Amino acid sequence: TDYVGGIVGSASYLVSEITFCTHSGDVSGKLYVGGFAGYANNTTMRNLTNNSTISGKAYVGGIAGLCGRLEACTNNGDLSISGYHLTDDNTPVSYVGGIAGYATSATNCTNNAALDVSNGGHNVGGIAGYMAATRTDDTTYFSGNKNHGDISGTNYVGGLFGNFAVVSVNNHATLTVKNNTNDGAVSGTNYVGGIAGHMMGESHDVRYEGTYISYVKLLENANNQTSHTCVL
């Protein structure tokens, strides 16, 4: 079963935000599975708390499998991941995060659960497995997040973000990742980091307007766990 959430399975463009809720019922599926929403690509998730077990294969999060903004959300529940998803080019992916598997921003979110995706695929993080950063008002949207659980995966594994990528900003911008904290041990095979497993900006040509380059800047982030392991 795909698109499974404690409140809504698939919201797409129909739900602007889900706010001030606590979820305490287990949720299980395969792709796009979350404590509150399975798939909610333009939905803001705000002041939500998950206390239950969320089970799935890929695009799995304590709050949402895939969503837009994350604000002041907390995950206390276990994530149970079985296998991985193969993309069209046979790349194994997981997109698993304590808060969301895939999101566009995260502010003041906390993950208290350990994530063991060592038999899964790419993109695993304490807050988000994949952060598709599209916000230019940067210090508002990528700060104050905390991970307290141990995180394990294969490739692109981070204490906060497995993969942090600037996506379609279309102007000169610097997205700042600031005042985030990781207290958990992080382990994986390639691209493993206390804050992020992999980070990348954006460079592309726009006809008649020249080249736009966007950067990612890290400021005042704390990695308080010295045990980070790359398994060869």
Disulfide bonds with the S-S distance in Angstrom:
none
